[in-house]
Amino acid sequence: MIYFLSLSDWRVFKQRSSRNRATMSSLRTVLNDSVIIHPPGFYLIAFETLPYISIYLIFLAFVYVVAVLFNSLVVYVLAFDHRLHTPKYLAVVNLAVVDIIFNTSTIPSMIKAFLFKNNFIQFNLCFVQMFFYYTFGTLESFALAILAYDRLIAICFPLRHNSINTLRSMSHVVGLTWCFALGIIAFSTGIITRLSFCNSVRIHSYFCGCLAVPRLACDDYTLQLYLALCLVFLLLLGPFAFIVLSYMSILVTVFRMKSVDSRVKALTTCVEHFILVAIFYTPLISIFIIELYVQVHPDVRALGNSLAACIPPCINPIVYSLKTKEIKIRVLALVRKTKTGTDKCKSKAQSC
């Protein structure tokens, strides 16, 4: 049985629990260990000691608008141009869709909480945000691994590329990653909701994180915490390890090529993907290494983590638009077509 308390009732319950630590355990015993106490919501606490945080949040709003516009442009160009309906560009569309939803899961709520000073988030919305953030963070990692898989087949198995990496097989790979991410994150989020929260409603983070929220529980949250840690490492480092192994195989194949031109051409096709991998993983790994050796202030940690999460979805479509010839040609053609249509409308208006 789950009890949703009002904020005033939750405060009374917490005060009584603090006076008598046996309150929670006795309550569970009376109700056959089936009671779960949920507060009405949580307060997000972050960026309190950092100056000019409003400027940073306005910058993130700009990043969000750019990410949505450019990723939507990539999706539009690739979806409506049948000549680009290939396995590689299906993987690119997948990355663009993931980028849009991933940024949407955090940046609007950050602006609402810290720019407009409305940092209360309802209990259910908190876990919805947790689900979307980690699901699409996982899919971002998998999307980069799928692009590495595409390059691996194209360079290491060029004669069998068209038979191995078909549009159908790529659709299956993308679909499996979505099903896996949705399922595993739904399970891990669901078991956190089975905790009772009576210690605090202050989350010291800029979003509802799977490591920050369980620490507010008055139950034993060891299982939830260890599962969250294992999933973070598995779902980020697993695809990263696959990408590293893929590039090692690619380099071995490239250096076996006799022609220098063939080597350069093969490596050139990997440039944009390598940039995306560096943009996504370098900040995350750097922050992790720094936190191992240096005691980082929570506000500084929130700043670094938010930048590491929000910037890549903005840069990814720009890199692909500038570095991929086919997309660049289609985008320029779309811009010229739009400009021509606008000029015709103006000329008609003037003639009337």
ABEGO torsion letter per residue (X at the ends): XBBBBBAAAAAAAAAAAAABAAAAAAAAAAAGGABBBBBAEBBBBBGAABBGAAAAAAAAAAAAAAAAAAAAAAAAAAAABAAABBAAAAAAAAAAAAAAAAAAAAAAAAAAAAAAGBABBBAAAAAAAAAAAAAAAAAAAAAAAAAAAAAAAAAABAAAAAAABBAAAAAAAAAAAAAAAAAAAAAAAAAAAABBBAABABBBBABBBAAAAAAABABBAAAAAAAAAAAAAAAAAAAAAAAAAAAAAAAAAAAABABAAAAAAAAAAAAAAAAAAAAAAAAAAAAAAAAAABBBBAAAAAAAAAAAAAAAAAAAAAAAAAABAAAAAAAAAAAAAAAAAAAAAAAAAAAX
